[in-house]
Amino acid sequence: MNLNLLIENLTNPALLFFVLGIVAVRLKSDLQVPENSSKFISFYLLFSIGFKGGQELAHSEINMEMIWVILFALSTSIIIPIYCFYILKRKLSIENSGAIAAAYGSISAVTFVTAIMFLDTLNIKFNGYLVALMALMEAPAIIVGFLLIKFYTKTGKEKDGSFKTVVKHALTNGSVLLIVGSLIIGLVASEKQAQGIEPFTTDLFKGFLAIFLLDMGIVSGKKLNDFFKSGVFTVSFAVIMPLINGVLIAVLSGFVTDDIGNRFIISVLAASASYIAVPAAMKIAVPKANPSLYLPMALAITFPVNITIGMPLYMSVINMTQF
């Protein structure tokens, strides 16, 4: 791993604000980001990413490489939850295994945002269609996780946990809908029209991200104690599995694209874990799954692992396998 790249990432202001949030909780400070402000910032980040992605997509040419990248990335959101489930099933219940597997097969929009900032510091570009791909990768993992649970138990036959309900929730989840809708709007808007809101979608982005990560640090800090009580296995899984997934995809992605930015984004998406869409879907579909397991695993462990160690590691692997 490039040590300078790791140090640069660890001194990133956005990451340091995340650490500040955790420190504030450990010090029992009353520091809080107002709930309404936090929701607004979440909406803003998704809107900004989607809109800018749409603009990039408008200038992207549809070719075979794009098709292969999309198929490859979607396949990761199907395959990853399958092998994660069978690893988890050795120690955990079927319901918890399926929910956690779905979380690790799905993606984290906030990790995606942080990855964009990471590439920005390195002046590396990526294709806009990956924004749409990010939204598309939410649903397959949720569906696969549900089907695995259904296969091994009768939970999937319950009325509230019907397959149709899960699919609908995965596709109409607010974060997915917002980012896809923003992408479409960015796609159809002219360059002149986009420039009218550019100060809002671009100039304010890094500042809002820093505040959002401060809030994420506070939320993570509050969940750490309860999670550590769950045992070594879940903690180890939350640390090791995203790194394995990220490195594996960093290597394999070289077979479908030579673009460093694209390979990095796909690797980060494969390494990330959902703590928004999956918990919301599993709460409806699999009420027996314990959210105090899969939520802290994704948010309090995997997220910081990815933005500190993971991203520099995936970039180093990509550079080493760039031919």
FENZI-V311089 format. One record per pair of residues at least 24 apart in sequence whose C-alpha atoms are under 10 Angstrom apart, sorted by sequence separation. I is the first residue (numbers start at 1). J is the second residue. If there is no record, write none. Layout:
BEGIN
{{I,J} {I,J}}
END
This chain:
BEGIN
{{78,102} {80,104} {81,105} {142,166} {143,167} {243,267} {245,269} {246,270} {247,271} {273,297} {274,298} {275,299} {77,102} {80,105} {81,106} {109,134} {142,167} {242,267} {243,268} {245,270} {246,271} {273,298} {274,299} {275,300} {77,103} {79,105} {80,106} {108,134} {109,135} {242,268} {244,270} {245,271} {246,272} {272,298} {273,299} {77,104} {78,105} {107,134} {108,135} {139,166} {140,167} {142,169} {143,170} {242,269} {243,270} {244,271} {245,272} {272,299} {77,105} {78,106} {106,134} {107,135} {139,167} {142,170} {242,270} {243,271} {273,301} {274,302} {275,303} {76,105} {77,106} {106,135} {107,136} {108,137} {109,138} {139,168} {141,170} {242,271} {243,272} {273,302} {274,303} {75,105} {76,106} {77,107} {106,136} {107,137} {108,138} {139,169} {140,170} {241,271} {242,272} {272,302} {273,303} {74,105} {106,137} {107,138} {139,170} {140,171} {241,272} {242,273} {271,302} {272,303} {74,106} {105,137} {106,138} {107,139} {138,170} {139,171} {271,303} {105,138} {106,139} {138,171} {139,172} {272,305} {273,306} {105,139} {106,140} {107,141} {136,170} {139,173} {271,305} {272,306} {103,138} {105,140} {106,141} {136,171} {138,173} {238,273} {271,306} {272,307} {102,138} {105,141} {106,142} {135,171} {102,139} {104,141} {105,142} {106,143} {138,175} {139,176} {102,140} {103,141} {104,142} {138,176} {268,306} {272,310} {102,141} {103,142} {105,144} {106,145} {137,176} {268,307} {271,310} {101,141} {102,142} {105,145} {135,175} {136,176} {271,311} {101,142} {102,143} {104,145} {135,176} {99,141} {100,142} {102,144} {103,145} {134,176} {135,177} {268,310} {98,141} {99,142} {101,144} {102,145} {135,178} {267,310} {268,311} {271,314} {98,142} {101,145} {102,146} {132,176} {135,179} {136,180} {267,311} {99,144} {100,145} {101,146} {134,179} {135,180} {98,144} {99,145} {102,148} {134,180} {265,311} {268,314} {98,145} {99,146} {101,148} {132,179} {133,180} {264,311} {267,314} {268,315} {97,145} {98,146} {131,179} {132,180} {264,312} {267,315} {96,145} {98,147} {99,148} {131,180} {132,181} {265,314} {95,145} {98,148} {99,149} {132,182} {264,314} {265,315} {95,146} {97,148} {98,149} {132,183} {263,314} {264,315} {267,318} {97,149} {98,150} {131,183} {132,184} {263,315} {264,316} {95,148} {96,149} {264,317} {94,148} {95,149} {98,152} {129,183} {261,315} {264,318} {94,149} {95,150} {128,183} {260,315} {263,318} {264,319} {93,149} {94,150} {238,294} {242,298} {73,130} {94,151} {95,152} {261,318} {94,152} {95,153} {235,293} {238,296} {239,297} {260,318} {70,129} {74,133} {77,136} {78,137} {81,140} {82,141} {85,144} {94,153} {128,187} {234,293} {238,297} {239,298} {243,302} {259,318} {260,319} {49,109} {69,129} {70,130} {73,133} {74,134} {77,137} {81,141} {85,145} {95,155} {234,294} {237,297} {238,298} {242,302} {246,306} {258,318} {66,127} {69,130} {73,134} {76,137} {77,138} {78,139} {79,140} {80,141} {81,142} {84,145} {94,155} {95,156} {235,296} {236,297} {238,299} {241,302} {242,303} {70,132} {71,133} {74,136} {75,137} {77,139} {78,140} {79,141} {81,143} {82,144} {86,148} {230,292} {235,297} {238,300} {239,301} {240,302} {243,305} {260,322} {46,109} {49,112} {66,129} {70,133} {73,136} {74,137} {77,140} {78,141} {81,144} {82,145} {85,148} {230,293} {234,297} {238,301} {239,302} {242,305} {243,306} {247,310} {250,313} {251,314} {258,321} {259,322} {45,109} {46,110} {49,113} {66,130} {69,133} {70,134} {73,137} {74,138} {76,140} {77,141} {78,142} {80,144} {81,145} {85,149} {229,293} {237,301} {238,302} {239,303} {242,306} {246,310} {247,311} {250,314} {254,318} {258,322} {45,110} {48,113} {74,139} {75,140} {76,141} {77,142} {78,143} {79,144} {227,292} {228,293} {236,301} {237,302} {238,303} {239,304} {240,305} {246,311} {249,314} {250,315} {253,318} {258,323} {61,127} {70,136} {74,140} {75,141} {77,143} {78,144} {82,148} {109,175} {226,292} {227,293} {235,301} {239,305} {243,309} {244,310} {247,313} {248,314} {250,316} {251,317} {252,318} {42,109} {46,113} {49,116} {60,127} {62,129} {70,137} {74,141} {77,144} {78,145} {81,148} {109,176} {226,293} {227,294} {234,301} {235,302} {238,305} {239,306} {243,310} {246,313} {247,314} {250,317} {251,318} {254,321} {42,110} {45,113} {59,127} {60,128} {61,129} {227,295} {228,296} {242,310} {243,311} {246,314} {247,315} {249,317} {250,318} {251,319} {253,321} {254,322} {59,128} {60,129} {223,292} {227,296} {228,297} {245,314} {246,315} {247,316} {248,317} {249,318} {250,319} {251,320} {252,321} {254,323} {56,126} {57,127} {58,128} {59,129} {109,179} {223,293} {226,296} {227,297} {243,313} {244,314} {247,317} {250,320} {251,321} {56,127} {57,128} {58,129} {225,296} {239,310} {243,314} {246,317} {247,318} {250,321} {251,322} {56,128} {57,129} {223,295} {224,296} {53,126} {55,128} {56,129} {57,130} {223,296} {224,297} {227,300} {53,127} {54,128} {55,129} {56,130} {57,131} {222,296} {223,297} {227,301} {53,128} {54,129} {56,131} {57,132} {220,295} {221,296} {224,299} {52,128} {53,129} {54,130} {220,296} {223,299} {224,300} {51,128} {53,130} {54,131} {219,296} {220,297} {223,300} {224,301} {50,128} {53,131} {54,132} {220,298} {221,299} {222,300} {223,301} {49,128} {50,129} {52,131} {53,132} {220,299} {221,300} {50,130} {51,131} {219,299} {220,300} {50,131} {219,300} {220,301} {49,131} {50,132} {217,299} {218,300} {49,132} {216,299} {217,300} {220,303} {50,134} {216,300} {220,304} {46,131} {50,135} {216,303} {217,304} {117,205} {216,304} {117,206} {113,205} {114,206} {117,209} {113,206} {114,209} {113,209} {114,210} {15,114} {110,209} {114,213} {14,114} {175,276} {176,277} {110,212} {174,276} {175,277} {14,117} {110,213} {173,276} {174,277} {173,277} {12,117} {172,277} {173,278} {12,118} {110,216} {171,277} {170,277} {173,280} {9,117} {169,277} {170,278} {173,281} {9,118} {12,121} {169,278} {8,118} {170,280} {169,280} {170,281} {9,121} {166,278} {169,281} {170,282} {5,118} {8,121} {168,281} {169,282} {166,280} {167,281} {166,281} {169,284} {165,281} {166,282} {169,285} {5,122} {166,284} {165,284} {166,285} {161,281} {165,285} {166,286} {161,282} {164,285} {161,283} {162,284} {163,285} {160,283} {161,284} {162,285} {160,284} {161,285} {162,286} {54,179} {58,183} {160,285} {161,286} {50,176} {53,179} {54,180} {57,183} {58,184} {159,285} {160,286} {161,287} {51,178} {53,180} {54,181} {55,182} {56,183} {57,184} {158,285} {160,287} {47,175} {50,178} {51,179} {54,182} {55,183} {58,186} {59,187} {157,285} {158,286} {46,175} {50,179} {51,180} {53,182} {54,183} {55,184} {57,186} {58,187} {156,285} {46,176} {49,179} {50,180} {51,181} {52,182} {53,183} {54,184} {55,185} {56,186} {57,187} {58,188} {155,285} {156,286} {43,174} {46,177} {47,178} {48,179} {49,180} {50,181} {51,182} {52,183} {53,184} {54,185} {55,186} {56,187} {57,188} {58,189} {134,265} {155,286} {43,175} {46,178} {47,179} {50,182} {51,183} {53,185} {54,186} {55,187} {58,190} {127,259} {130,262} {134,266} {137,269} {142,274} {155,287} {42,175} {46,179} {47,180} {49,182} {50,183} {51,184} {52,185} {53,186} {54,187} {55,188} {58,191} {126,259} {129,262} {133,266} {137,270} {141,274} {145,278} {155,288} {44,178} {45,179} {46,180} {47,181} {48,182} {49,183} {50,184} {51,185} {52,186} {53,187} {54,188} {55,189} {100,234} {104,238} {125,259} {126,260} {127,261} {128,262} {131,265} {43,178} {44,179} {46,181} {47,182} {48,183} {50,185} {51,186} {52,187} {54,189} {55,190} {124,259} {125,260} {126,261} {127,262} {130,265} {134,269} {142,277} {143,278} {146,281} {43,179} {46,182} {47,183} {50,186} {51,187} {55,191} {124,260} {125,261} {126,262} {130,266} {133,269} {134,270} {138,274} {142,278} {146,282} {149,285} {150,286} {46,183} {49,186} {50,187} {51,188} {104,241} {105,242} {124,261} {125,262} {126,263} {141,278} {142,279} {145,282} {149,286} {47,185} {48,186} {51,189} {100,238} {104,242} {123,261} {124,262} {126,264} {127,265} {139,277} {143,281} {47,186} {55,194} {122,261} {126,265} {130,269} {138,277} {139,278} {142,281} {146,285} {105,245} {124,264} {138,278} {142,282} {146,286} {92,233} {104,245} {119,260} {120,261} {52,194} {91,233} {92,234} {119,261} {139,281} {51,194} {91,234} {142,285} {88,233} {116,261} {119,264} {52,198} {88,234} {115,261} {118,264} {119,265} {51,198} {116,264} {52,201} {88,237} {115,264} {116,265} {48,198} {51,201} {52,202} {87,237} {115,265} {50,201} {48,200} {49,201} {113,265} {48,201} {49,202} {84,237} {112,265} {115,268} {47,201} {48,202} {111,265} {112,266} {114,268} {115,269} {44,200} {45,201} {48,204} {49,205} {112,268} {44,201} {48,205} {84,241} {111,268} {112,269} {111,269} {45,204} {44,204} {45,205} {108,268} {109,269} {111,271} {112,272} {44,205} {45,206} {80,241} {107,268} {108,269} {111,272} {107,269} {108,270} {110,272} {111,273} {45,208} {106,269} {107,270} {108,271} {109,272} {111,274} {41,205} {44,208} {45,209} {105,269} {106,270} {107,271} {108,272} {109,273} {110,274} {44,209} {80,245} {104,269} {105,270} {106,271} {107,272} {108,273} {109,274} {110,275} {42,208} {104,270} {105,271} {106,272} {107,273} {108,274} {109,275} {110,276} {41,208} {42,209} {45,212} {104,271} {105,272} {106,273} {107,274} {108,275} {109,276} {40,208} {41,209} {104,272} {105,273} {106,274} {107,275} {108,276} {109,277} {76,245} {103,272} {104,273} {105,274} {106,275} {107,276} {108,277} {38,208} {41,211} {42,212} {103,273} {104,274} {107,277} {108,278} {41,212} {102,273} {103,274} {104,275} {106,277} {107,278} {40,212} {101,273} {102,274} {103,275} {106,278} {38,211} {39,212} {76,249} {100,273} {103,276} {105,278} {37,211} {38,212} {100,274} {103,277} {104,278} {37,212} {38,213} {102,277} {103,278} {38,214} {73,249} {102,278} {103,279} {38,215} {72,249} {101,278} {102,279} {33,211} {37,215} {38,216} {100,278} {33,212} {99,278} {100,279} {102,281} {103,282} {35,215} {72,252} {73,253} {99,279} {102,282} {33,214} {34,215} {72,253} {32,214} {33,215} {99,281} {100,282} {31,214} {32,215} {33,216} {72,255} {73,256} {99,282} {31,215} {69,253} {72,256} {98,282} {99,283} {33,218} {68,253} {69,254} {71,256} {32,218} {69,255} {70,256} {96,282} {99,285} {31,218} {32,219} {68,255} {69,256} {95,282} {99,286} {68,256} {69,257} {98,286} {111,299} {29,218} {67,256} {68,257} {99,288} {100,289} {118,307} {21,211} {24,214} {66,256} {73,263} {76,266} {80,270} {96,286} {99,289} {100,290} {104,294} {108,298} {65,256} {66,257} {76,267} {80,271} {95,286} {96,287} {98,289} {99,290} {100,291} {103,294} {107,298} {108,299} {111,302} {115,306} {14,206} {17,209} {18,210} {21,213} {22,214} {25,217} {26,218} {64,256} {65,257} {73,265} {74,266} {77,269} {95,287} {96,288} {97,289} {99,291} {102,294} {103,295} {111,303} {114,306} {115,307} {119,311} {13,206} {14,207} {17,210} {18,211} {20,213} {21,214} {22,215} {24,217} {25,218} {65,258} {69,262} {73,266} {76,269} {77,270} {95,288} {96,289} {97,290} {100,293} {101,294} {104,297} {110,303} {111,304} {114,307} {118,311} {13,207} {14,208} {15,209} {16,210} {17,211} {18,212} {19,213} {20,214} {21,215} {22,216} {23,217} {24,218} {25,219} {28,222} {69,263} {72,266} {73,267} {76,270} {94,288} {95,289} {96,290} {99,293} {100,294} {103,297} {104,298} {118,312} {14,209} {15,210} {17,212} {18,213} {19,214} {20,215} {21,216} {22,217} {23,218} {25,220} {26,221} {93,288} {94,289} {95,290} {96,291} {99,294} {100,295} {103,298} {108,303} {111,306} {112,307} {13,209} {14,210} {17,213} {18,214} {21,217} {22,218} {25,221} {26,222} {70,266} {73,269} {74,270} {93,289} {97,293} {98,294} {99,295} {111,307} {115,311} {119,315} {13,210} {14,211} {16,213} {17,214} {18,215} {19,216} {20,217} {21,218} {22,219} {24,221} {25,222} {69,266} {73,270} {93,290} {96,293} {97,294} {100,297} {114,311} {12,210} {14,212} {15,213} {16,214} {17,215} {18,216} {19,217} {20,218} {21,219} {22,220} {23,221} {24,222} {96,294} {100,298} {104,302} {14,213} {15,214} {17,216} {18,217} {19,218} {21,220} {22,221} {13,213} {14,214} {17,217} {18,218} {21,221} {22,222} {111,311} {16,217} {17,218} {18,219} {19,220} {20,221} {21,222} {15,217} {18,220} {19,221} {22,224} {18,221} {22,300} {19,304} {18,304} {15,304} {15,307} {15,308} {12,307} {12,308} {10,307} {11,308} {9,307} {10,308} {9,308} {10,309} {8,308} {9,309} {6,307} {7,308} {6,308} {7,309} {9,311} {10,312} {6,309} {9,312} {5,309} {6,310} {8,312} {6,311} {7,312} {5,311} {6,312} {5,312} {6,313} {1,309} {4,312} {5,313} {3,312} {2,312} {3,313} {5,315} {6,316} {1,312} {2,313} {5,316} {1,313} {1,314} {2,315} {3,316} {1,315} {2,316} {1,316} {2,317} {1,317} {2,319} {1,319} {1,320}}
END
